[in-house]
Amino acid sequence: MGREAAGEAEYLGQTGAVKALLESDVLILRGALRARIPRGDLAGWRADGAVLHLLAGGVPLMLWLGEAEAAAWVRTLDKPAPTLAGKLGLAPGLAVHLMGPAPPTLREAMAEVVEVQVAEAALILAVLDGAEALATTLALAPGCPIWTLHRKGPAADPGESAVRAAFRGMGWRDTKSCAVDAEWSATRYHPPKPG
């Protein structure tokens, strides 16, 4: 979804300069006003010239973004938010191999895929809950992409930077990332090109 803009905001009786980021699941305000508003809590959006008006959990929020940007935000908000299955490319019937216990949000996103063994997989979903899970995933060396799921935050083991360093060190390239839920993030890696 991803829109980003700088401007002024008025929210919860406060006003100030902000950087507003609209992600697929959350609106983030940084700067003089700070907030994380779930995408599902946003309603009633409309542009009035340079001002984007919306309700955030039933509370009025105004963002002065400029006329073109306010109109662009309305168009973006009008589009349905992508599902986790869509973000991960989990099409009905896709042959997927799951490694590790899936968080409930991932299990739900996998509802229409076909779970198969590694050798038959078009895509691998590797839940990395510990350094051993990362080592096991790296040892696979399949010829298909791998989505790695790792916990968020500084205490994550392995963390995002450790996962990226390990995969890149083996010639894999990261091509996409997304939030899975409040606790998990995912990054897609493609195997090294032959030769």
C-alpha positions in Angstrom: 0.0 0.0 0.0 2.8 2.3 1.2 2.3 6.1 1.0 4.5 8.5 2.9 4.1 12.3 3.2 5.3 15.2 5.4 2.8 17.8 6.6 0.9 19.1 9.6 -1.5 17.0 11.6 -4.3 17.7 14.1 -5.2 14.7 16.3 -6.4 14.2 19.9 -6.3 18.0 20.5 -2.7 18.3 19.4 -1.2 19.9 16.2 2.3 19.7 14.8 4.6 18.7 11.9 4.5 15.0 11.1 5.7 12.4 8.7 2.7 10.2 7.9 3.3 6.6 6.7 0.4 4.5 5.4 1.3 0.8 5.5 -0.9 -2.1 4.6 -1.9 -2.6 8.2 -1.2 0.7 10.0 -1.0 4.5 9.7 2.0 5.8 11.5 2.5 9.4 12.6 6.1 10.5 13.5 7.3 13.9 14.6 5.4 16.3 16.8 2.5 13.9 17.0 3.2 10.2 17.4 0.7 7.4 16.8 0.2 4.0 15.3 -3.4 3.5 14.2 -4.4 0.1 12.8 -5.6 0.3 9.2 -8.9 -1.3 10.2 -9.6 1.7 12.6 -9.5 4.2 9.8 -12.8 5.4 8.3 -14.6 8.3 6.6 -11.6 9.5 4.7 -12.0 12.4 2.2 -9.9 15.1 0.8 -10.9 18.8 1.2 -8.4 20.7 -0.9 -5.0 20.2 0.8 -6.5 18.5 3.9 -7.1 14.8 4.3 -9.9 14.2 6.8 -10.5 10.8 8.4 -11.6 9.1 11.6 -9.0 7.2 13.5 -10.8 4.9 15.9 -13.7 7.3 15.7 -11.5 10.3 16.6 -11.1 13.0 13.9 -7.7 13.2 12.3 -6.7 15.9 9.8 -3.5 15.9 7.8 -2.4 18.9 5.7 -0.6 17.1 2.9 -1.2 19.4 -0.1 -4.0 19.0 -2.6 -2.4 16.4 -4.9 -1.1 14.3 -2.0 -4.4 14.4 -0.1 -6.2 13.1 -3.2 -3.6 10.4 -3.7 -4.1 9.2 -0.1 -7.8 9.0 -0.6 -7.3 6.8 -3.7 -4.9 4.6 -1.8 -7.3 4.3 1.2 -10.1 3.4 -1.2 -8.2 0.3 -2.3 -8.7 -2.8 -0.1 -5.7 -3.6 2.0 -3.7 -6.6 0.7 -4.2 -9.9 2.6 -1.2 -11.7 4.1 -1.8 -14.5 1.5 -1.5 -11.9 -1.3 1.6 -10.3 0.2 3.3 -13.7 0.4 2.1 -14.8 -3.0 0.1 -17.7 -1.6 -2.2 -18.5 -4.5 -4.7 -21.3 -4.3 -3.1 -24.6 -5.1 0.5 -23.4 -4.8 2.8 -26.1 -3.6 4.3 -24.9 -0.4 6.6 -26.5 2.2 6.3 -25.2 5.8 9.2 -25.4 8.2 8.5 -24.9 11.8 5.3 -24.1 13.7 3.2 -21.4 11.8 1.9 -18.4 13.7 -2.0 -18.4 13.5 -1.9 -15.5 10.9 0.4 -17.5 8.6 -1.7 -20.7 9.1 -4.8 -18.7 8.1 -3.0 -17.3 5.0 -2.0 -20.8 3.9 -5.7 -22.0 3.8 -5.7 -22.6 0.1 -2.2 -23.8 -0.6 -1.1 -27.4 -0.9 1.5 -28.4 1.6 4.2 -30.6 0.1 7.7 -32.0 0.8 10.7 -29.8 0.1 11.6 -31.4 -3.3 8.1 -30.7 -4.6 7.8 -27.1 -3.3 7.4 -24.0 -5.5 7.9 -21.9 -2.3 9.2 -22.6 1.2 7.9 -20.9 4.3 10.6 -21.1 7.1 9.6 -20.0 10.6 12.9 -19.1 12.2 12.4 -19.4 15.9 16.0 -19.9 17.0 19.5 -20.1 15.5 19.0 -23.8 14.9 16.0 -23.2 12.6 18.1 -20.7 10.6 20.9 -23.3 10.1 18.4 -26.0 9.1 16.9 -23.7 6.5 20.2 -22.6 5.1 21.2 -26.3 4.7 18.2 -27.0 2.4 19.6 -25.2 -0.6 16.4 -25.6 -2.6 16.0 -24.1 -6.1 12.9 -22.2 -5.1 12.3 -19.0 -3.1 12.1 -19.0 0.6 10.1 -16.7 2.8 11.8 -16.5 6.2 9.7 -15.5 9.2 11.5 -14.1 12.1 10.4 -12.4 15.3 10.4 -8.6 15.5 12.5 -6.6 17.9 16.0 -6.5 19.4 15.6 -9.7 21.4 14.7 -11.8 18.3 16.8 -14.9 17.8 17.7 -14.8 15.0 17.0 -11.2 14.2 16.4 -9.7 10.8 20.0 -8.6 10.3 21.4 -12.0 11.2 19.0 -13.7 8.8 19.9 -11.3 6.0 23.6 -11.7 6.6 23.4 -15.5 6.6 21.3 -15.7 3.3 23.4 -13.0 1.5 26.6 -14.8 2.6 25.3 -17.9 0.7 24.5 -15.8 -2.4 20.8 -15.5 -1.8 19.1 -12.2 -2.6 16.3 -10.6 -0.6 13.6 -9.2 -2.8 10.6 -8.4 -0.6 9.6 -8.1 3.0 6.3 -7.6 4.9 4.8 -7.7 8.3 3.1 -11.0 9.2 1.5 -9.8 12.4 2.5 -7.7 15.5 5.2 -10.3 16.5 6.5 -11.6 13.1 8.1 -10.2 9.9 8.8 -12.0 6.7 11.5 -11.6 4.0 11.6 -13.4 0.7 14.9 -14.7 -0.6 15.7 -16.0 -4.1 18.4 -18.7 -4.6 21.7 -17.9 -6.2 21.7 -18.0 -10.0 23.3 -21.2 -11.4 26.8 -20.9 -12.8 
